[in-house]
Amino acid sequence: MNKIPDQQFPQDYNNPPIDKTFVEGSVPQQFMPDIKAGTRIKATQIDNTNPYSKSNTISGLKSPTDILPSGNEPIPLGSGTIVSVIGSGGMAKVYKIWNEKLEVFRAVKILIPGQTELKKRFDTEAKITAKLHHPNIVEIYNVGEWNELPYLEMEFIDGESLESFISKRGKLPDYVCSAIAIQIARALVYAHGQEFLIYGKNYHGVIHRDLKPANIMISTKGEVKLMDFGIARPTEASLHTQEGNIVGTMQYLSPEQLDGIDIDGRTDIYSFGAILYEMLTGTKTFPQDTITNLMKRKVMNDYRKFSEFDFSVSTALAKIAQKCLQLRKEDRYPTADALLLELESYHKANATEPPGKLLKQYLANPDSFVTSSKKFSIKVSPLVLISVAAIAAIGALVSLFILTGPQSIPEVQNTQTLTANHNTPPKSPDTQKAN
């Protein structure tokens, strides 16, 4: 292998754009959407950075994105032609393109004009993500420039973010939670254990640092994809957050991120716990609407207990979430591998379908999954109930025959017996749209 010239890791790597950084006295609103103006913090208004979410641009203000393609015209971009806009954020705008030669859709993330100081960070995201090849991580295909603006060409996901998924459905059935959680954990296991070369140096492991529902996609095929490694960094890189800056999304930040001290893979495990809690309950772990209240709750690790909800939650999954959310990283799962092992153990013991297949069935027919006050179950059709009743009637007749001897018993013909498996979602035809 040819030796790559040794390059210094970007000095500003822990100084991300304001939409990714929390500086004392300033909190980006897209990460705290319910923060009210008039609090002691500055209620800045910056677009949501999730490339698969629609922008919330402030009306009446001129945006740098205005000089970018509108998305309504078939302008060449990357390996294809623009079809539409997927989303826009404070750092980049994302387009859906059609590659005619390959006959596939792809997504192209382009840096917003005026962000030249962020080009190194954009380049670093490309370098890191390009080395991650896993079924549960969004794939990067190419990089380039459009009118001197850098872009990343990546896998297009036909689906929605986990943030949108939870917002529409609320609390998810326990088995659906484990199906999604397992796929996220698999992505973390891979990223945390990956060996790669970046800026001329070999590193082991990547910490995502911004794990949240908005950065996780649920495809129509039941696949879960982790994306947006914009502030990811190598595990052992000597990169320290500067005093006054906190990198990440406040509601999902680990205590060590808030303290600005050295972090490792257990930081992602804490954020994972907050996501699992949100799937199990339908509410954020820390839903406070002001930065002051949020910080107080996080410092005390004071979140609503699972037992305080008016519905039942899997005890096993609740314990997993609680262990991930421990204040001391030493009290959490030591590795993503250990976390995944426990999740898979729960899923195998309680669901007969693998995570991807179960999630696909849920997407095809969510009404067939019912979360009762006591346990997870599947709705039973009237045909099954009638058949079970018929079996019971036959059993009664057989018992009568044994007790009283041979008698004239009406003949029962063509009786179908069906059994209801309350732990297995019903099979549904494959109706998912291919990407």
C-alpha positions in Angstrom: 0.0 0.0 0.0 1.3 3.4 -0.9 2.0 5.6 2.1 -0.3 8.5 2.3 1.4 11.7 3.3 0.9 12.4 7.0 -1.6 15.2 7.5 -2.6 17.0 10.6 -6.2 16.4 11.7 -8.2 19.7 11.2 -7.6 21.9 14.2 -11.2 23.1 14.1 -12.6 19.6 14.2 -14.2 20.2 17.6 -15.5 23.6 16.5 -18.5 22.6 14.4 -21.0 25.1 13.0 -23.4 26.8 15.3 -26.2 24.4 14.3 -24.0 21.6 15.8 -22.5 23.4 18.7 -23.9 24.7 22.0 -22.0 27.8 23.2 -22.8 29.3 26.6 -25.7 31.8 26.0 -26.6 30.4 22.6 -28.7 27.3 21.8 -29.8 26.4 18.2 -33.5 26.1 18.2 -33.7 23.1 15.9 -32.4 21.0 18.7 -34.7 22.5 21.3 -37.8 23.1 19.2 -40.0 24.0 22.2 -37.7 26.6 23.7 -39.6 29.8 24.1 -38.3 33.2 23.4 -37.9 35.3 26.5 -35.9 32.7 28.4 -32.4 33.6 29.5 -30.9 31.9 26.4 -30.8 33.3 22.9 -33.6 31.7 20.9 -31.7 31.5 17.6 -33.6 30.2 14.6 -31.6 27.8 12.5 -33.0 25.2 10.1 -33.2 21.5 11.1 -30.0 19.8 9.9 -31.5 16.4 9.4 -31.1 15.9 5.6 -34.3 13.9 5.4 -36.5 16.4 7.2 -38.1 19.4 5.6 -36.6 22.8 6.4 -38.3 25.3 8.8 -36.8 28.4 7.2 -37.8 31.6 8.8 -40.2 33.4 6.5 -39.1 36.7 5.1 -35.4 36.2 5.6 -33.0 35.8 2.8 -31.3 32.4 2.9 -27.9 31.5 1.4 -29.7 28.4 0.0 -31.5 30.7 -2.4 -28.6 30.6 -4.8 -28.7 26.8 -4.9 -31.0 24.9 -7.2 -34.7 25.1 -6.2 -35.2 21.4 -6.8 -38.0 22.1 -9.3 -35.8 22.0 -12.3 -33.9 18.9 -13.7 -30.4 20.4 -13.2 -27.5 18.0 -13.4 -25.9 17.3 -9.9 -23.6 14.5 -9.0 -24.1 11.4 -11.1 -27.6 12.3 -12.0 -30.3 15.0 -12.4 -32.2 16.8 -9.6 -35.7 15.4 -8.9 -36.6 17.3 -5.7 -35.3 18.7 -2.4 -35.2 16.2 0.5 -34.3 18.7 3.2 -32.3 21.7 4.2 -30.3 22.6 7.3 -27.9 25.2 8.6 -24.9 23.5 7.0 -26.2 21.7 3.9 -29.0 21.2 1.5 -30.0 17.7 0.3 -31.4 16.8 -3.1 -32.9 13.7 -4.5 -31.4 12.9 -7.9 -32.1 10.3 -10.6 -29.1 8.4 -12.1 -30.4 7.4 -15.5 -27.5 5.1 -16.3 -28.0 3.0 -13.2 -31.7 3.7 -12.9 -31.5 4.5 -9.2 -32.3 7.4 -7.0 -29.6 8.9 -4.8 -29.3 11.7 -2.3 -26.8 14.6 -2.7 -25.8 16.7 0.2 -24.3 20.0 -0.8 -22.6 22.6 1.5 -24.5 25.8 1.7 -22.7 28.9 0.3 -20.9 31.0 2.8 -19.7 28.0 4.9 -16.2 27.9 3.6 -14.8 27.6 7.1 -16.8 24.3 7.4 -15.3 22.7 4.3 -12.7 20.7 6.3 -15.5 19.3 8.5 -17.5 18.4 5.5 -14.5 16.7 4.0 -13.9 14.8 7.2 -17.5 13.6 7.2 -17.0 12.3 3.7 -13.7 10.6 4.6 -15.1 8.8 7.7 -18.5 7.8 6.2 -16.8 6.5 3.0 -15.0 3.9 5.1 -18.1 2.6 6.8 -19.8 -0.1 4.8 -22.6 -1.7 6.8 -26.3 -2.5 6.1 -27.4 -0.2 8.9 -25.3 2.8 7.9 -26.1 5.1 4.9 -23.6 4.5 2.2 -21.5 7.3 0.6 -20.8 6.8 -3.1 -18.9 9.8 -4.3 -17.8 13.4 -3.6 -17.4 16.3 -5.9 -18.1 20.0 -6.4 -21.0 21.9 -7.9 -20.1 25.5 -8.7 -17.2 25.2 -6.3 -19.4 24.0 -3.5 -18.5 20.5 -2.2 -21.1 17.7 -2.1 -21.5 14.1 -1.0 -23.4 11.7 -3.1 -25.0 9.0 -0.9 -27.6 6.3 -0.7 -31.2 7.5 -1.0 -33.5 6.0 1.7 -37.2 5.6 0.8 -38.7 6.1 4.2 -38.7 8.5 7.1 -36.6 9.4 10.2 -37.2 7.7 13.5 -38.1 11.1 14.8 -41.0 11.3 12.4 -41.8 7.7 13.0 -42.3 8.2 16.7 -44.1 11.5 16.3 -46.7 9.8 14.1 -47.2 6.7 16.1 -46.3 7.5 19.7 -45.2 4.6 21.9 -44.1 1.7 19.8 -44.8 -2.0 20.5 -42.0 -3.6 22.5 -41.0 -6.0 19.8 -40.9 -3.2 17.3 -38.6 -1.3 19.7 -36.2 -4.2 19.9 -36.3 -4.7 16.2 -35.2 -1.1 15.6 -32.8 -1.0 18.5 -31.0 -4.1 17.4 -30.3 -2.6 14.0 -29.0 0.7 15.5 -26.8 -1.3 17.9 -25.4 -3.3 15.0 -24.4 -0.1 13.3 -22.7 1.1 16.5 -20.8 -2.2 17.0 -19.5 -1.9 13.4 -18.5 1.8 13.7 -16.9 1.5 17.1 -14.8 -1.4 15.9 -13.8 -0.2 12.5 -10.1 0.2 11.6 -9.5 3.0 9.1 -7.0 5.4 7.7 -7.8 9.2 7.8 -5.5 12.1 7.3 -2.6 9.7 7.0 -3.1 8.1 10.4 -4.6 4.8 11.4 -7.5 4.8 13.9 -9.7 2.3 15.6 -13.3 3.1 16.0 -15.6 6.0 15.2 -17.8 7.8 17.8 -20.9 9.2 16.2 -21.5 11.9 18.9 -24.8 13.0 17.6 -27.0 9.9 17.9 -30.7 10.9 17.9 -33.9 9.9 16.2 -33.5 12.6 13.5 -30.3 10.9 12.4 -31.8 7.4 12.0 -33.9 6.4 9.0 -36.6 3.7 8.8 -36.9 2.5 5.2 -40.1 1.1 3.8 -38.4 -2.3 3.6 -37.9 -2.5 7.3 -34.2 -1.4 7.3 -32.8 1.0 9.9 -30.0 3.3 8.7 -27.7 5.5 10.8 -26.6 8.7 9.1 -25.1 12.1 9.5 -21.5 11.5 10.8 -21.0 15.3 10.6 -19.4 15.6 14.0 -18.1 12.0 14.3 -14.5 11.5 15.4 -12.0 8.7 15.8 -12.2 7.1 19.2 -8.7 7.7 20.3 -8.0 11.0 18.4 -6.5 13.7 20.6 -9.2 16.1 19.9 -10.7 18.1 22.8 -13.8 20.2 22.8 -12.7 23.8 23.5 -13.9 25.4 26.7 -17.4 26.9 26.3 -18.4 24.6 23.4 -20.5 21.5 23.7 -20.7 19.4 20.5 -24.0 17.5 19.9 -27.7 17.7 20.4 -28.5 18.7 24.0 -31.4 16.3 24.7 -29.3 13.3 23.8 -25.9 14.4 25.1 -24.1 12.2 27.5 -22.9 13.7 30.9 -19.3 13.6 29.8 -20.1 15.6 26.6 -21.8 18.2 28.8 -18.7 18.3 31.0 -16.4 18.7 28.0 -14.2 15.8 29.0 -12.8 12.9 27.1 -15.3 10.6 25.6 -15.4 7.1 24.1 -18.0 4.7 22.7 -20.0 4.8 25.9 -21.1 8.3 24.9 -23.1 6.8 22.0 -24.5 4.2 24.3 -25.9 6.9 26.5 -27.6 8.6 23.5 -28.8 5.2 22.4 -30.6 4.8 25.8 -32.4 8.1 25.3 -33.6 6.9 21.9 -34.8 3.5 23.3 -36.6 5.3 26.1 -38.3 7.5 23.5 -39.4 4.5 21.4 -40.8 2.6 24.5 -42.7 5.6 25.9 -43.4 7.9 22.9 -41.9 10.8 24.9 -38.4 12.3 25.1 -36.3 11.2 28.1 -35.8 14.9 28.9 -38.7 16.8 27.3 -38.1 20.1 29.2 -38.8 23.2 27.1 -36.1 25.5 28.5 -32.3 25.0 28.6 -32.2 25.8 32.3 -34.8 23.1 33.3 -33.2 20.6 30.8 -29.8 21.0 32.3 -31.1 20.6 35.9 -32.9 17.4 35.0 -29.9 16.0 33.1 -27.4 16.8 35.8 -29.6 14.8 38.3 -30.5 12.2 35.7 -34.1 12.9 36.6 -36.3 11.5 33.9 -39.8 10.0 34.3 -39.7 6.4 35.5 -41.2 3.7 33.3 -43.5 2.8 36.2 -45.1 6.2 36.2 -46.6 5.8 32.7 -50.2 4.5 32.4 -49.2 1.6 30.2 -46.9 -1.3 30.6 -43.3 -1.4 29.2 -41.2 -4.5 28.8 -39.2 -4.9 32.0 -36.2 -6.3 30.1 -36.1 -3.4 27.6 -36.7 -0.8 30.4 -33.7 -2.2 32.2 -31.5 -2.0 29.1 -32.5 1.7 28.6 -31.9 2.5 32.2 -28.4 0.9 32.1 -27.5 2.9 29.0 -28.7 6.1 30.7 -26.4 5.8 33.8 -24.7 9.1 34.7 -21.3 7.4 35.2 -20.1 5.8 31.9 -18.5 3.1 34.0 -22.0 2.0 35.0 -23.2 1.7 31.4 -22.6 -1.2 29.0 -18.9 -1.3 28.4 -19.2 -1.7 24.7 -21.9 -1.7 22.0 -21.2 -5.4 21.6 -22.5 -6.1 25.1 -25.5 -3.9 24.5 -26.3 -5.7 21.3 -26.0 -9.1 22.9 -28.6 -8.3 25.5 -31.0 -6.8 22.9 -30.7 -9.9 20.7 -31.2 -12.2 23.6 -34.5 -10.4 24.5 -35.7 -10.4 20.9 -34.9 -14.1 20.3 -36.7 -15.1 23.5 -39.8 -13.2 22.7 -40.2 -12.8 18.9 -39.9 -15.6 16.3 -39.2 -13.2 13.4 -35.8 -11.5 12.9 -35.7 -7.7 13.4 -35.9 -6.6 9.8 -38.7 -8.9 8.9 -40.7 -8.0 12.0 -40.3 -4.3 11.3 -41.4 -4.8 7.7 -44.6 -6.6 8.9 -45.3 -3.7 11.3 -44.9 -1.2 8.5 -47.3 -3.2 6.3 -49.9 -3.6 8.9 -49.3 -1.7 12.2 -52.9 -2.3 13.4 -52.1 -6.0 13.7 -49.7 -5.1 16.5 -51.3 -4.3 19.8 -49.7 -3.0 23.0 -51.9 -4.1 25.9 -51.7 -2.8 29.5 -49.9 -6.0 30.5 -48.1 -7.4 27.5 -47.5 -7.3 23.8 -50.0 -9.2 21.7 -51.3 -9.6 18.2 -54.9 -9.0 17.3 -56.8 -12.3 16.7 -59.2 -12.5 13.8 -62.8 -13.6 14.2 -62.0 -16.8 12.2 -59.4 -17.8 14.7 -61.8 -17.2 17.6 -64.5 -19.3 15.9 -62.1 -22.1 15.3 -60.9 -22.1 18.9 -64.5 -22.2 20.0 -65.1 -25.2 17.7 -62.1 -27.0 19.2 -63.4 -26.4 22.7 -66.8 -27.8 21.7 -65.2 -31.0 20.2 -63.2 -31.4 23.4 -66.4 -31.2 25.5 -68.1 -33.9 23.3 -65.1 -36.2 23.6 -65.1 -35.8 27.4 -68.9 -36.6 27.4 -68.3 -39.7 25.3 -65.6 -41.0 27.7 -67.8 -40.5 30.7 -71.1 -41.9 29.4 -70.0 -44.4 26.8 -70.8 -44.6 23.1 -73.8 -42.5 22.1 -75.2 -40.9 19.0 -72.9 -38.0 18.5 -73.5 -35.6 15.6 -70.8 -36.0 13.1 -68.4 -33.0 12.8 -67.0 -32.6 9.3 -64.5 -30.3 7.6 -63.5 -28.6 10.8 -60.4 -26.4 10.4 -58.4 -25.8 13.5 -56.2 -22.7 13.7 -54.0 -21.7 16.5 -53.2 -18.2 17.6 -49.6 -17.5 18.4 -49.6 -14.3 20.5 -45.9 -13.8 20.2 -45.6 -13.9 16.4 -46.8 -11.1 14.1 -49.0 -12.5 11.3 -47.3 -12.9 7.9 -48.2 -10.3 5.3 -47.5 -10.2 1.6 -44.4 -8.4 0.4 -45.8 -5.1 -0.7 -42.9 -2.8 0.0 -41.7 -0.6 -2.6 -38.1 -1.2 -3.8 -35.7 1.7 -3.7 
